[in-house]
Amino acid sequence: MDESARLEDFLRGRLPGSSRESVRRALAAGACQVDGRVRHKGFRLAGGEMVTLDDSARITEIWPEEIALEILYEDAELLAVNKPSGMLVHPTSRERTGTAGNALLGMGHGDVRFLHRLDRGTSGVLLAAKTLQRGSPLAKLFEARAVEKRYVAVLTGQVDWDERVVTLPIGRAAGRRPPWNVLEGGAAAETRLRVLARTADGVVVEALPVTGRTNQIRIHCAATGNPIAGDTAYGAAAAPRLLLHAWKLAFPGLDGEMRRITAPVPAEFPPFTEAE
């Protein structure tokens, strides 16, 4: 690799098999020094510097695995897959195999970068960039709220509304499990809910997260008194899986044309009629 590179890319080139996320975490934690000074991922090397990485840096390796993933969309820049429930997006220090990252490497997709995340229990559309040039608008799609995300979820119990907007703030409280929840003084969050079907055991809803806080849909549904089926972290009874599915994604491509991607709703969800 050319040594006149961004520090993040330099480290990944010197640490074969390292995951991008773990290298970024190490850099954000100040675990890397260039000529004795802490530097972060965007620092550009000129060549000839002394780069050191603390022993405390937890670099996760990621290796290809033969795991089949359904490809929902692919072009020169982007790749969208249908992530199954139960699968992590990235390897962690505790779980290094069986993730979407391992699967894409095994399918021949090298240095892809996931543009967002889905919880382990959530299935559905997962979008990644094959190549991501510096300054590319693709890197800021989700941060700029340029992506329309539509989920389908099954809520426990019954509701007396057809549509509802939840605007409770979400924050992280130390010592609480799970740490993310409704919190006074937390970050603003908005989720729009619409009933698609009613069953004897619950309600099928379409959920549109206007903001993108951690666990937002799960937290906001639980806060209405109707947690998502299978969401034991937020008050629901145990179930074979979390009944939350990233159903549809729409965003502008680099050519300005809208891309619309749909992940088929899994069989575990009750039938419903799509809202107009």
Sequence and secondary structure as in RCSB ss.txt:
>XXXX:A:sequence
MDESARLEDFLRGRLPGSSRESVRRALAAGACQVDGRVRHKGFRLAGGEMVTLDDSARITEIWPEEIALEILYED
AELLAVNKPSGMLVHPTSRERTGTAGNALLGMGHGDVRFLHRLDRGTSGVLLAAKTLQRGSPLAKLFEARAVEKR
YVAVLTGQVDWDERVVTLPIGRAAGRRPPWNVLEGGAAAETRLRVLARTADGVVVEALPVTGRTNQIRIHCAATG
NPIAGDTAYGAAAAPRLLLHAWKLAFPGLDGEMRRITAPVPAEFPPFTEAE
>XXXX:A:secstr
  SSSBHHHHHHHHSTTB HHHHHHHHHTT EEETTEE  TT B  SS  EEE TT    B        EEEEE 
SSEEEEEE TT  SS  SS  SSSHHHHHHHTT  S EESS   TT EEEEEEES   TT GGGGTTTTT  EEE
EEEEEES  S SEEEE   EEE TT SSSEEE TT B   EEEEEEEE SSEEEEEEEESS  TTHHHHHHHHTT
  BTT GGGT    SS  EEEEEEEEE TTS EEEEE    TTS       
